[in-house]
Amino acid sequence: MSDTSTRLPTMTWAAAVPDRVSYPVQLVQPDGRRVLDREHAALVADVGPDKLRQLYEDMVVARRIDAEGTALQRQGQLGLWAPLLGQEAAQIGSAHALCADDYVFCSYREAGVAYQRGVDPAQITRLWRGAAHSCWDPAEINMTNPAIVVGAQGLHATGYAYAAHLDGAEIAVITYFGDGATSQGDIAEALGFAASWSAPVVFFCQNNQWAISAPVRVQSATPIARRAYGYGIPGVQVDGNDALAVLAVTRQAVARARAGGGPSFIEAITYRMGPHTTADDPTRYRTAAETELWQQRDPIDRLRRLLEREELWDSEFEQRVRARSDEVGTRLRTATIEMPDPDPMELFEHVYTTEHPLIDAERREYAAYLKGADL
């Protein structure tokens, strides 16, 4: 994990999030060569060797978290897991653009963002194992728990951002969702409200090309980022497998939000290398050739090639990253397997903020059932 991001100076509307939907912003090519883009390169000019290495390490650890989650589900230790394989640059690059007081509203796939925000790996699987109502305490890291209702977090983020604005808090709020969620009414309503009330929220769409088995062309006949213009919100497309480019455009958007410039929309073009969830079989709706094409654009391989080109790669660093990955993977796996079962009566906690007669009655009935049941 890295330290919180450096706050950028206030930017004008035009400079904050330019129209880049004609082609995605890219700063590093798949072969590791840098791209000449003075405007966006300037936004990550402070990213030196240590920061580049930290980005790489966090992406490798995020992939390890995902690999463990998938394996644990296959082994019967989790009820479900939503893989992030292939989306590490989109998650880690954007998370590195945030400050500690910014707030994150996630979907169900942002385990990488959670790790970068400071979530203990031992907590990441609590919800997916069915051992708790949530994974972590949102107040500790300013990030919500996984949201299963597709697109709902867009409304939550917009409301929180507007309330923060009314309170005078100079923060940014970011909400993550996939390309499929852009077809949900909740996202449309969130965009409309955010634009009308100039809420300081960044809409971050991880366009991973598939909404379960529906390809992105079914979701939109035009670049998804261009939809934002219908609401008066500036939008930008970015190569979502390029961690530096993602960091740059997210810094633009959050700086604009903090400065009172209103909402922004980022479409990160990436690819879901694995299944939608562990209940899905992607071989039934997409070809091996397509997957192989995107494997050549692997975000972790890309950043490693950049490090190698710039002579920032050595065996000592490689061993450090491997050790950190093993440490996190072991902690996550051990904590999951040893996780105690919850008290059945905890089912009735945190349903209402105050006592409720219906919950009280149900609690009594369930307690009587447990007392008489042969468990």
Stockholm file with secondary structure:
# STOCKHOLM 1.0

chainA/1-375         MSDTSTRLPTMTWAAAVPDRVSYPVQLVQPDGRRVLDREHAALVADVGPDKLRQLYEDMVVARRIDAEGTALQRQGQLGLWAPLLGQEAAQIGSAHALCADDYVFCSYREAGVAYQRGVDPAQITRLWRGAAHSCWDPAEINMTNPAIVVGAQGLHATGYAYAAHLDGAEIAVITYFGDGATSQGDIAEALGFAASWSAPVVFFCQNNQWAISAPVRVQSATPIARRAYGYGIPGVQVDGNDALAVLAVTRQAVARARAGGGPSFIEAITYRMGPHTTADDPTRYRTAAETELWQQRDPIDRLRRLLEREELWDSEFEQRVRARSDEVGTRLRTATIEMPDPDPMELFEHVYTTEHPLIDAERREYAAYLKGADL
#=GR chainA/1-375 SS CCCCCCCCCCCCHHHHSCCCTTSCBCSBCTTSCBCCCHHHHGGGTTCCHHHHHHHHHHHHHHHHHHHHHHHHHHTTSCSCCCCCTTCHHHHHHHHTTCCTTSEEECCSCCHHHHHHHTCCGGGTTHHHHTSSSCSSCHHHHTBCCCCCSTTHHHHHHHHHHHHHHHTTCCCCEEEEEETGGGGSHHHHHHHHHHHHHTCCEEEEEEECSEETTEEHHHHCSSCHHHHGGGGTCCEEEEETTCHHHHHHHHHHHHHHHHTTCCCEEEEEECCCCSCSSTTCCGGGTSCHHHHHHHHTTCHHHHHHHHHHHTTCCCHHHHHHHHHHHHHHHHHHHHHHHTCCCCCGGGGGTTSSSSCCHHHHHHHHHHHHHHHHSCC
#=GC SS_cons         CCCCCCCCCCCCHHHHSCCCTTSCBCSBCTTSCBCCCHHHHGGGTTCCHHHHHHHHHHHHHHHHHHHHHHHHHHTTSCSCCCCCTTCHHHHHHHHTTCCTTSEEECCSCCHHHHHHHTCCGGGTTHHHHTSSSCSSCHHHHTBCCCCCSTTHHHHHHHHHHHHHHHTTCCCCEEEEEETGGGGSHHHHHHHHHHHHHTCCEEEEEEECSEETTEEHHHHCSSCHHHHGGGGTCCEEEEETTCHHHHHHHHHHHHHHHHTTCCCEEEEEECCCCSCSSTTCCGGGTSCHHHHHHHHTTCHHHHHHHHHHHTTCCCHHHHHHHHHHHHHHHHHHHHHHHTCCCCCGGGGGTTSSSSCCHHHHHHHHHHHHHHHHSCC
//
